Amino acid sequence: MNYQALLTQMLEATLMSLRIFFVTLIFSLPLGLLVAKGRMTKVRLINLPVRLYILLMRGTPLMLQLLFFFYALKPLFGIQLDRVLAAEVAFVLNYAAYFAEIFRGGIEGIPRGQHEAAKVLGFTRGQTFFRIILPQVVKHIIPPMGNEFITLVKDTSLAQVIGIVELLKVTSNWVSSAVNMTPLVIAGAFYLVMNGAVTRFFTMAENRLNYYR
Amino acid sequence: MHILTAKDICKSFDGTKVLNGISIEVTKGQVLAIIGPSGSGKSTMLRCVTQLETVDSGEITICGDTLVKNDGNGRAVYSDKAACSKIGLHIGLVFQNFNLFPHLSVMQNITEAPIRVLRRSKAEAEAAAKELLQKMDLADKADAYPCQLSGGQQQRVSIARALAMNPDILFFDEPTSALDPELTGEILKVIRELAAEHMTMVVVTHEMKFARDVADYVVFMDNGTIVEQGNPEQLFGNTQNDRTKAFLSRFNEN
């Protein structure tokens, strides 16, 4: 087996996995916050569609959603996304739904007294949310967020169903053509390194926010 | 001059009448104590005048500005949002559970609102906060976080936080009820000092001796109504109403 070619291809494919990972986070975190807000509003016109969206995203396989955004938009709406964009749209929309529920749990877990104190002091709703509530939410949602980030690293492998060459796709190509299991071990190590970094990031964040209870 | 006038305040929660026609008045420099058994509506009354709850009917005027009044059908109509916010700036509220912001230092807890809401400069806000901390005997705690402080210290920070907004009237919602008995004294001392400086205050309290010593006027509430009111000598020394007598005698037993 040509290890140099194997590793070069695996590293390139890892870049694709990382790209999906970061693009998903950059867009789905703010979107998730927005969705959480929509999920919590009493305005039914917003609340009901948001609930339906969350149900669809969490209730169907991410793999199905990937296939949908690559294959189904053309016959339905005449739009053809390129593979990577379709994957990114699917990942962003899917993860935003999960993040929204985590944000919601965090926001609803903040004692009512915090809102009341802020209101009596004259803070606007925006100031209350961004200066008082959100910083406390971030601390409380670190553990479930860690779970999601780690899952996302591994979920990037699903993108291969619409023909994207990411880490696990390259690996399985090599495994089947060379009939050699070594690439699987290497891929496993790659995922572990990435998630090791994610874990370390969350440990650091947790330590940083440890100054208060 | 009247700082607070509340007239005929009614408030129900899910059909249960919690406030049944409460009227109170507070003039400048006056200390009003509201006493009464749990569930009598004392805290709800405070929450209504501090805009944490809305009233069903009645009138509230703070520093000459009308917060809410009745329409022709006797239903409460609030002033517009801007007016309500402006009225909110006249008042300060000290909570039973302090409600300090745990992620902010003591200094930030006190200066955040003056800087963001009153648009004070940071230097100005911090100078004022230092003075308040000095007054609260917490000068060395400016950089501490709430979780590092005792309950009594936290409550003093929350009083400083309210005072930093220069309110015309300060409300206390059972300010010592969440504290160990040995810590209540330090809070009562602070309120006494504020009273000596003629700070206008309304204190909901279970500390009868404190109410008797410090208040200019005492209101006894039960079941959402004011059962008896008067100056402390009258109310405690020459109690008229049987319910008030029964309530006060329970305190004298212990």
Interface residues (C-beta under 8 A of the other chain):
Chain A: P111 G113 Q114 E116 A117 A118 K119 V120 L121 G122 F123 Q127 R131 I132 P135 Q136 K139 L209 Y211 Y212 R213
Chain B: T50 Q51 L52 S85 G88 L89 I91 G92 L93 F95 N97 N99 L100 F101 P102 H103 E112 A113 R116 V117 L118 Y145 P146 C147 S158 R161 A162 M165
